[in-house]
Amino acid sequence: MIQNFHLQELTSSFLFDPATLKDIEWIAQLEAEMYSGEDVVPEEILREWYAANPTGFFVIKTKNGQNLGHIDILPVRPGTLRLFVEGAILERDIRGDSLYSPGERGSIRDLYIESLAVRVSGKGKISVLRALALNLPSLLCRIAAPENIETVYGMAATKPGERMMEHLGFQRVLKGEERKDGHAIFSAGFKMLMENIAWICRDLAGKDNIQYLKKGEP
């Protein structure tokens, strides 16, 4: 799920560090704090996903190393992904053997942004969303070969989360009432998403991201 974010200040004051196994407990605690009911993925499932493929787990930190949030991106196999997108199963029903392994990086066509949760408080707090927009290309390409990625999926837990996804070019696939978990599911073509990010962040960093993708580097 994607929590509340805003599209104000652009900054590079955040770090997106690959999560370690020790970070999973903290990530589970953060999800339990941000979400409720069946939206909270149990820590044992998070550990199962991490064991299957750790490349999509990131801890968002301030430059002084303070944990601020996390983003999890799952390379879900087509059969399970179809069931999830259609609303037949919950996130917690996705198991480790439903994910591609790091060694299967070249086979991954679709990615699912499972969770983006950040503690944001205080006047003038830097916009995490803009930092995410700048970093999202490199995060996605750490998991899969950019030339092979076709679609990125996401699910919004709040109205601001939905607005964020729509701003990036995601389109609604199914309404919440059509799915078991009650949340709308969104998707975006990878190429279009990267172009939208470059447009939103039309500064040197945004241009560099597009060049990075054209080179097809992992």
N, C-alpha and C positions, 0 to 999 in steps of 0.2 A: 504494500500500500504506500501511497505518497501522502505525506502530511501537509501541514500549512506552510506555504512559502510565498514570497512576494518577488516582484520583478523590478526592484529598484537598483541599488548601487552595484556596479561591476567591480570586482576586486579579485586579487590573487592571494588573499590572506588565509586561504584554507589549503590544507594538505589532504590528499586522498591516498592514504597508505594501505597497501595490501594487509588484510587482517591476518593475524596469527591464530593458532588454535586457542591460545589463551584469551583472545579477544571475544570468542564466541559467547562466553558467559556474560560478558558486558553487553554484547549485542542483544542477547536474549532478554536481559533485564530492561534494556531500552525499549525493545518491542513491547514488553509487558506493560511498560509505563505509558507508551504512546497509543497502543491499541487495546481492544477489549474483546471479550467473548472468544469465539472461534477464530477471530482474526489474529490472535496471539499464537504464533507458531512455537511449539514447545522446544526447549533447548536441545533435547535429544534429536529432534528432526533437523534443526540447524546444524548440529554436529554431523549428522548423517550426510547432509548436503555438502558440508565443508570437506568431509572425508572423500566424497565422490569427485568434487571439483572445487578447489579453494580459490580459483582465479577470479571469481566474481564477487568476492567479499572484500569490502573496503571500509576502513574507519576514517571518518572525516574529523580532522584535527585542526586546531589553531596552530599558528607557526611556532608557538611555544610548547607544542606537544600535548595540549589539553584535548581529551576526547570530547567531541561535540555531537557526533552523530555517526550514522553508517548508511551505506547503500549496498544491497545485495542484488546481484544480477545472475539469474540461473539459465544455463543452456539446457533447456528441457527437450527431451526427445519428442518427435512429432505426435506419436499416439497419445501420450500423456498430456502434451500441450493442447491438443485438440479437445480432449475431455475437459480440461480446465477452462479453456476459453469458452466452450459451450456451456459452462456452468454446472457440469455433472459432478465435479469433485471440488474439494477445497484445497487451498494451498498446502495444508498439512497432509493431504493425501498424496502429494508429490514426494516420492521416496528417492533415496540415493541412486538406485538403479534406473531411475527415470531421467538421469542427467548424463550428458556426454562427459567423458573424462578429459583431462587436459591433453592426453595423447590423441584424442579425436577432434582436436581443434579445427581441422580443415573440413570436417563434416557438418559443422554447426551452421544452420541457416537462420534460426530464430532465437531471440533472447527475450527473457522475461524479467523486468525490473520488479523483483519480489518485494523489496522494502526500501524506502528512503525516509529516514526519520532523523530529525535534528532538534536539539534543544536550542530554541531561539527565544531570547527574552531581552528586555531592555531597549530603551530608545536608541535609535541609530544603529541597531545590530546589523551587521553586514549581511547582504542577501546571499544565502547559501545557494539559491536556485541559479543565480548568474554564475557563481563559481562552478556549479555542477554543469551548466551548459558549456562552459569552457573546457571542462575535464571529461565530459561524457564520451567524446570520440575515442580518447585514449583508453578509457575504462572498458568500453565495449570491445575495442580491438585487442585488449589484453586477453580476452576470453576466446574470441573467434577471429578468423582471418577476415579482414574487412571486405575483401573482394567477394566473399561468399555469403555475408550477412544479407538477408532479405527483409526481415520484419522484426521490429522491436515492440513488445507488448508491455502494458503497464495497467495497474488498477488503482484507482483513486479512493482514498478513505474519506475525503472531505470535498466540499465544493471548491475551496481554494486549490486543492490538489487537482481537481478536474480542470480548473481554469489554467493551471500551470501546464498541464499536458496539452490542452487545446492550443495554448500559445506556442508550444513547440511543434505543433502540427499533427498531434495524435488525433485520431478520429474514433468515435465510439463504435465498438463492434457489437456489443449487447448491453441493454439496459440492466440495471441492478435487479429489477423484479424478474428478469429472465434467467438469473443465475442463482445457484444454490447458496452462495455466500452473501447475496444481496447487493453486491457492488458492481458498478459498470466496469467493463473491460475495454481498454483502448489499444489501438495499434497504429504504427507509423512505418512506412517504408524506410529502410535504412538510408538510402541515398537522399530522399527528400528530407529526412530528419537532420542529416548532416548539413544539407544546404540551408535549412531553416536556422540551425545553430550558428552557421557562419553569418547569416543575415542579421540575427539578433546581436551577435557579438562581432560586429563588423569593425574590428580593430585588428591589430597585428596578430593577437593570439588566435582570433577566429580564422584569419586567413591561413595561419600556420597549420591549423587543424585540417583544413581542406587539402593543403599540400601534402600533409602527412598521410591522409587517406588515399590520395592519388598514387602515392608511392607504394601503397599496399604493405607497409611495414607493420609487423606485430607490435 
